[in-house]
């Protein structure tokens, strides 16, 4: 069964994909050794239960921390402006 999406949804998905590609390009440019360095970290999990590689989990955690702190900083600036 194929799920139909609207053109608007398709454009939104494409924009998100472009943003992810740009983010990956920036990471490779400014931190060229980051991914190889993360791949060197030993993975203590049982190999038969692994769905996602360790490097994906680590990058997800790094980026979520980065975006969360950026969002918190923006909220703090907005609250200061209101006072």
C-alpha positions as CSV (number, residue, x, y, z in Angstrom):
1,X,0.0,0.0,0.0
2,X,1.4,3.3,-1.0
3,X,0.8,6.4,1.1
4,X,-0.1,9.6,-0.9
5,X,1.4,12.8,0.3
6,X,0.4,16.3,-0.9
7,X,2.8,18.5,-2.9
8,X,3.1,20.8,0.2
9,X,4.3,17.8,2.3
10,X,6.7,16.7,-0.5
11,X,8.2,20.2,-0.5
12,X,8.5,20.2,3.3
13,X,10.2,16.8,3.1
14,X,12.6,18.1,0.4
15,X,13.5,21.2,2.5
16,X,14.2,19.0,5.5
17,X,16.4,16.7,3.4
18,X,18.3,19.7,2.0
19,X,18.8,21.1,5.5
20,X,20.2,17.7,6.6
21,X,22.5,17.6,3.6
22,X,23.8,21.1,4.4
23,X,24.3,20.2,8.0
24,X,26.3,17.1,7.0
25,X,28.4,19.2,4.6
26,X,29.1,21.8,7.4
27,X,30.1,19.0,9.8
28,X,32.5,17.5,7.3
29,X,34.0,20.9,6.5
30,X,34.5,22.2,10.0
31,X,35.0,18.9,11.8
32,X,36.6,16.5,9.2
33,X,37.9,14.1,11.9
34,X,34.7,13.9,14.0
35,X,33.0,10.9,12.3
36,X,36.2,8.8,12.0
37,X,36.9,9.7,15.7
38,X,33.4,8.6,16.7
39,X,33.8,5.3,14.8
40,X,36.8,4.5,16.9
41,X,34.8,4.5,20.2
42,X,34.2,0.9,21.2
43,X,30.5,-0.3,21.2
44,X,29.8,-2.3,24.4
45,X,26.3,-3.4,23.2
46,X,25.5,-7.0,22.2
47,X,26.1,-7.1,18.5
48,X,23.1,-9.3,17.8
49,X,20.7,-6.6,19.2
50,X,22.2,-3.5,17.4
51,X,19.8,-1.7,15.0
52,X,21.7,1.5,14.6
53,X,25.5,1.9,14.5
54,X,27.1,3.6,17.4
55,X,28.3,6.6,15.3
56,X,24.7,7.4,14.4
57,X,23.6,7.3,18.0
58,X,26.5,9.5,19.1
59,X,25.9,12.1,16.3
60,X,22.2,12.1,17.1
61,X,23.0,12.9,20.8
62,X,25.6,15.5,19.9
63,X,23.2,17.3,17.5
64,X,20.2,17.1,19.9
65,X,22.3,18.6,22.6
66,X,23.4,21.4,20.3
67,X,19.9,22.2,19.1
68,X,18.5,22.0,22.6
69,X,21.0,24.4,24.0
70,X,20.4,26.7,21.0
71,X,16.7,26.7,21.6
72,X,17.2,27.3,25.4
73,X,19.4,30.3,24.6
74,X,16.8,31.7,22.2
75,X,14.1,31.3,24.9
76,X,16.3,33.0,27.5
77,X,16.9,36.0,25.1
78,X,13.1,36.3,24.5
79,X,12.4,36.3,28.2
80,X,15.0,39.0,28.9
81,X,13.4,41.1,26.2
82,X,10.0,40.8,27.7
83,X,11.2,42.1,31.1
